[in-house]
Amino acid sequence: MVAVAPKRTTATPSRHVYDAVIVGGQLSGAIAGALLARRGLHVLFLEHDGTGNGYLHEGYLLPYAPFLLPPLKTLVGLEPVLDELGLVAAFHRASRPVAGTLQAILPRMRFDCDTDEAKRAKELARAFPQDSTGFNESWRKLVSYVEETAPFFKENSDFDPDGMIDRYRFKRTLARYPKLAESALPSPHHPATKLLTGLAPFTHTSADPQGVAASRPLGQWLAGPHIYPGGREGLREMFLKRMAELGGDVLANEDTAVAEAMTFEGGDAIGLKLVGNDKIYKTSAVIGATDAAALRRLIADKKRHRALSDLLDGVQVKELLFTVNWVLPERALPRGMGECLMLQPLDPELPEMLVQVFPARKAGATDIEPAVKVVSGSAFVPAATRELGEAHLLNLAARLGEELERLMPFAKEMRLFESVPYVHASGVRGSRLLPHPRLSFEESEWPSVVGLPTRSPVKHVFLASREVLPGLGFEGEVLAAVRAADLVQQNAKKNDPLKRR
């Protein structure tokens, strides 16, 4: 469950000039900002998009979407980041494996998917006495795929090479790792493996994953599903807190933490103007850590900015994640129900669902609400769904609710209330942003893995968001943040914003 949002650490920027200004509240921006602050740069983090820590409904803080956290050992890049920031121990203390096991729910069958292969094989033999080996083999293949592809990511940090020579070298490197072009996803003919395949889109944001994008993020999660208090937002707050401790200015969770426009001098970005503030905060670099559409609104429609505008306009949302939250007493949960479940709906028009159980927390409380849980059920729907009106959204929520009721008999009568983020959070700043979109991009050097480039067409503007490496999911956000921080650090050595005219 999302954590209570901390108070902003600064009321207004403490400086007029920064080495880097981060625009957007995505996790990758918080990581990049913390790294830059650790390296001695003056950093301003501006949440801007209002993603915050969930939304408020009936006095409870509720999640926009589920969050799948793989074990640390599978994530190339995260442990070095935590080590550099002195957060390894804090991360290990907070994160924990999913209680019990990952549970799979088919129309006429339920079975547990333990990370221990022997236990999983025994459970599968019980559930599918005639055909139990295929699913277990698929699981093993996906987990092994993570180890087989890890060396490439340990060797490389730049996945959108700039220049003909660098692109040539990158293609040669890709050729040395043929596994990256292969997919470890199983054939969806068996009902159990179909459920496994349907879980893959929850682990990344690529609309058309191929090869490594189709398999690595899912394999990472299957290696040992973990939970972090507050989910993605809780992790973000850990990095923001560290950024502030290292001297960075953090403006978050306030209506004033909004950018009005990016300022330019010629074709170069030189600063940022905040809403309700006449000052222009100069900077050596702007890092975009929000969705392309939100960043695009900060750029004036001028010919000299067209390359950047066209790049941001080129992101297409194919699907969105639709979630319904049930807040209910803990006693309403069936005995033995775990914290994370894969569910095959009876409704033939609904794809596979992910169901997560969170502790409930009221706004402003420091502790969880005793004996109350939040059950979130999510499924992917076409991007146009959000524009079909509240009646359609509530009908869709009712259909997901019927699947939850099948999972938890008699829970509907006991629930305290139902909440649908696209309906009940519609008035929250930032609610127009999609919590988990599936995105498509124009052709890149590495289709389905690389989306937007880290280096933008405009000098001093860098991108570090979930749209940079959409095919790598959570790991991609970390790698994008590291790459952006490295480029900004190099840029800061060459450009002093105080010397710009």
Number of C-alpha atoms within 10 A of each C-alpha: 29 24 28 21 18 13 11 17 15 13 14 13 18 12 12 12 20 25 25 31 26 27 28 29 28 26 27 28 35 31 31 33 33 30 26 24 24 20 14 13 20 20 30 28 28 27 28 30 26 24 24 25 24 24 23 17 17 14 11 18 23 30 29 26 25 23 20 24 26 23 18 16 13 21 22 18 21 20 16 13 20 17 11 14 19 13 17 15 10 11 16 11 10 12 17 16 14 16 13 14 21 20 20 19 19 17 12 7 10 15 18 20 22 19 17 11 14 11 12 20 19 14 18 23 14 12 16 14 11 9 11 18 13 15 22 18 13 19 24 17 17 25 23 16 24 22 14 14 16 15 12 16 14 11 9 11 15 17 21 20 18 13 8 9 10 13 15 13 12 19 14 11 14 15 12 10 14 11 16 22 14 15 18 24 24 19 13 13 9 13 13 23 19 17 21 24 19 20 18 21 25 24 27 30 30 31 19 17 23 19 19 23 29 28 28 32 30 30 26 27 21 23 21 22 19 20 22 22 16 21 22 23 24 20 20 20 21 17 23 28 17 21 26 21 14 20 16 28 27 26 25 27 22 16 14 17 25 21 21 16 18 22 19 17 10 9 14 16 20 23 25 22 18 18 15 12 12 8 12 16 21 24 26 26 27 25 27 26 33 28 21 21 15 19 22 20 15 16 17 15 11 9 9 14 18 15 14 16 23 12 17 20 14 16 18 17 18 17 22 21 20 28 25 28 27 22 25 22 17 18 12 17 19 13 8 8 16 18 18 25 21 22 27 24 22 16 11 8 9 16 18 25 26 22 23 21 21 23 20 25 23 18 17 13 12 10 12 15 13 11 11 19 25 27 25 29 25 23 24 22 19 14 18 11 14 17 9 9 10 13 10 13 19 16 11 19 22 15 18 23 19 17 19 23 14 14 19 15 14 13 21 19 11 14 17 15 13 20 22 23 23 20 17 16 19 13 11 15 17 19 21 16 15 20 17 21 27 26 24 22 22 13 10 13 15 16 18 26 27 24 28 24 21 27 20 17 18 17 16 23 23 23 28 36 30 33 30 23 30 30 34 27 24 26 25 27 27 26 29 31 30 26 20 27 25 16 15 25 20 11 17 19 10 10 15 15 19 13 6 11 6
